[in-house]
């Protein structure tokens, strides 16, 4: 209870396991919200509350698989989420997004690209023949891209290392996330076309945003000033 008033329920943030998690936690720590317990190797909890508050508002976090972040937000189990733009593009490929995009958090930089074998006779996606086979974990993004090119291709959905598909002759090209390009080069592939750039984004459930507008706006303001401001100074 604060100032004689009962506590409001916590605002829930869905956080993605994996590469984005350390910087997502660091970003929130900059504004006074602490979910660093998720980084403890001994932690087994998937739902925790921050021991600190932002302007008196309680926050809790759910630790979920990357592609599940927008799902938890969309269905209202989390009011906010931090997830890569690539995940949002894939989730809502060909449909209207059902989450609100609040802020580009400027970390987790990568790009969605088409890569071809080094010995391929083709030097861009547009040169691929009709009905070429393209492997990807992001078939929605790939389909949108090749539809824009008006190029019919056979899309092969994979969940593991898509770089293997051209090496084994299963695919003529891949669509995948690229950061440094090292993995592509080590597997004899060349990045040829960039579909879009991706960074971590703060998203919200539209109705939850309206209901919790004041604390969420305060959070956005603090992230802009303390997190994005520090990146500008550091950059």
C-alpha positions in Angstrom: 0.0 0.0 0.0 1.4 3.4 -1.0 0.2 6.7 0.6 -2.8 4.9 2.2 -4.0 3.6 -1.2 -4.2 -0.1 -2.2 -1.6 -1.3 -4.7 -2.7 -1.5 -8.3 -2.1 -4.8 -9.9 1.3 -5.2 -11.6 1.8 -4.5 -15.3 3.1 -7.7 -16.9 5.9 -7.7 -19.5 6.6 -10.7 -21.7 10.4 -11.2 -22.2 11.9 -13.4 -24.8 14.4 -16.1 -23.8 17.7 -16.1 -25.7 19.9 -13.4 -27.3 17.6 -10.4 -26.5 17.1 -11.2 -22.8 20.3 -9.6 -21.3 19.8 -6.3 -23.0 16.1 -6.3 -22.4 16.8 -6.7 -18.7 19.5 -4.0 -18.8 17.1 -1.6 -20.6 14.5 -2.1 -17.8 17.1 -1.8 -15.1 18.0 1.6 -16.5 14.5 2.8 -15.6 14.4 1.1 -12.2 12.6 -2.2 -13.1 14.7 -5.3 -12.1 14.2 -8.7 -13.6 17.9 -9.7 -13.4 16.9 -12.9 -11.5 16.1 -14.3 -14.9 19.8 -14.2 -15.7 20.7 -16.3 -12.6 21.8 -19.8 -13.9 20.0 -21.4 -11.0 16.7 -19.7 -11.6 13.8 -21.9 -12.7 11.0 -19.3 -12.3 9.2 -18.2 -15.4 7.2 -15.4 -13.7 8.8 -12.9 -11.3 7.9 -9.5 -9.9 10.4 -6.7 -9.8 11.6 -5.9 -6.3 11.7 -2.3 -7.3 9.0 0.0 -8.8 8.7 2.8 -11.3 6.8 5.7 -9.8 5.1 3.4 -7.5 3.9 1.0 -10.2 4.5 -2.7 -9.8 5.9 -4.7 -12.7 6.2 -8.4 -13.2 7.7 -10.4 -16.1 7.0 -13.6 -18.0 9.9 -15.5 -19.5 8.6 -17.1 -22.8 9.9 -18.4 -26.1 10.7 -15.7 -28.6 7.9 -16.3 -31.0 5.4 -16.5 -28.0 6.0 -12.9 -26.9 3.4 -11.3 -29.2 1.0 -14.2 -28.5 1.0 -13.4 -24.8 0.5 -9.7 -25.5 -2.1 -10.3 -28.1 -4.2 -12.4 -25.8 -3.8 -9.9 -22.9 -1.8 -12.2 -20.5 0.9 -9.6 -20.8 0.3 -5.9 -21.2 3.7 -5.3 -22.7 6.4 -7.3 -24.4 9.9 -6.9 -25.7 10.6 -8.8 -29.0 12.5 -8.6 -32.2 10.9 -6.8 -35.2 11.5 -10.0 -37.2 9.2 -11.9 -34.9 6.4 -9.3 -35.4 6.8 -9.4 -39.1 6.6 -13.1 -39.2 3.7 -13.3 -36.7 1.6 -10.8 -38.7 2.8 -11.5 -42.2 -0.2 -10.9 -44.6 -2.5 -9.8 -41.7 -3.1 -6.7 -39.6 -1.0 -6.6 -36.4 -3.0 -7.1 -33.2 -0.4 -5.5 -30.9 0.6 -1.9 -30.7 4.2 -1.0 -31.5 5.4 1.5 -28.9 9.1 2.0 -29.2 12.3 0.9 -31.1 14.7 -0.1 -28.3 17.8 0.0 -30.6 19.4 -3.3 -29.6 19.4 -6.7 -31.1 20.4 -5.3 -34.5 20.2 -7.8 -37.4 18.5 -8.1 -40.8 16.3 -10.5 -42.7 18.1 -11.4 -45.9 18.2 -13.7 -48.8 21.4 -15.7 -49.1 22.6 -17.8 -52.1 25.4 -20.4 -52.4 28.8 -18.8 -53.5 28.8 -21.0 -56.6 25.2 -20.1 -57.5 24.7 -18.7 -61.1 22.2 -16.2 -59.6 23.3 -13.0 -57.9 20.0 -11.8 -56.4 16.7 -13.2 -55.4 15.1 -11.6 -58.5 17.3 -13.8 -60.7 16.0 -17.1 -59.2 14.0 -19.2 -61.6 10.3 -19.7 -61.1 9.5 -22.4 -58.5 13.0 -22.3 -57.1 13.2 -23.8 -53.6 13.8 -21.4 -50.7 14.3 -22.6 -47.1 13.5 -20.5 -44.1 12.3 -20.3 -40.5 10.4 -17.2 -41.5 8.2 -18.4 -44.3 5.7 -15.6 -43.8 8.4 -13.0 -44.4 9.8 -14.9 -47.3 6.4 -15.3 -48.9 5.7 -11.6 -48.6 9.0 -10.8 -50.2 8.8 -13.1 -53.2 5.1 -12.1 -53.7 6.4 -8.5 -54.1 8.9 -9.7 -56.6 6.0 -11.5 -58.4 8.2 -14.6 -58.3 6.6 -18.0 -57.5 8.9 -20.1 -55.3 8.5 -23.3 -53.3 9.0 -22.4 -49.6 10.5 -25.0 -47.3 9.8 -24.4 -43.6 12.7 -25.4 -41.3 13.2 -25.0 -37.6 17.0 -25.6 -37.4 20.0 -24.5 -39.2 18.7 -23.4 -42.6 22.2 -23.0 -43.9 22.3 -26.8 -44.4 19.5 -26.7 -47.0 21.6 -25.3 -49.9 24.6 -27.4 -48.8 22.5 -30.6 -49.2 20.9 -29.5 -52.4 17.4 -29.2 -50.8 17.1 -25.5 -51.5 18.4 -23.0 -54.0 18.4 -20.1 -51.5 17.5 -19.3 -47.9 15.8 -16.4 -46.1 17.2 -16.0 -42.6 18.4 -13.5 -39.9 21.9 -12.2 -40.4 24.0 -10.3 -37.9 27.6 -10.5 -38.9 27.3 -12.9 -41.8 30.0 -15.1 -40.4 27.8 -18.2 -40.3 26.8 -17.7 -43.9 30.4 -17.4 -45.1 31.5 -20.4 -43.1 28.8 -22.4 -44.9 29.6 -21.2 -48.4 26.7 -18.7 -48.6 26.6 -15.0 -49.7 24.1 -12.5 -48.5 22.5 -11.0 -51.6 19.3 -9.1 -50.6 18.1 -7.5 -47.4 14.3 -7.7 -46.8 14.3 -5.5 -43.7 16.4 -4.4 -40.7 15.3 -5.7 -37.2 15.8 -4.5 -33.7 14.1 -5.1 -30.4 10.7 -3.4 -30.0 8.4 -2.6 -27.1 4.9 -3.7 -27.9 1.6 -3.5 -26.0 -1.9 -4.9 -26.0 -4.0 -2.0 -27.4 -6.7 -2.2 -24.8 -4.2 -2.7 -21.9 -2.4 0.4 -23.2 -5.5 2.5 -22.9 -6.3 1.2 -19.5 -2.8 1.6 -18.2 -1.9 4.7 -20.3 -0.3 6.8 -17.6 2.2 4.3 -16.2 3.0 2.9 -19.6 3.6 6.5 -20.9 5.8 7.1 -17.9 7.7 3.9 -18.7 8.2 5.0 -22.4 9.4 8.4 -21.3 11.9 6.9 -18.9 13.2 4.4 -21.5 13.7 7.3 -24.0 15.5 9.4 -21.5 17.6 6.8 -19.6 18.1 3.9 -22.1 17.9 5.5 -25.6 19.6 8.6 -24.3 22.5 6.6 -22.9 22.9 4.9 -26.3 23.1 8.2 -28.0 25.7 9.4 -25.6 27.6 6.2 -25.8 27.4 6.0 -29.6 
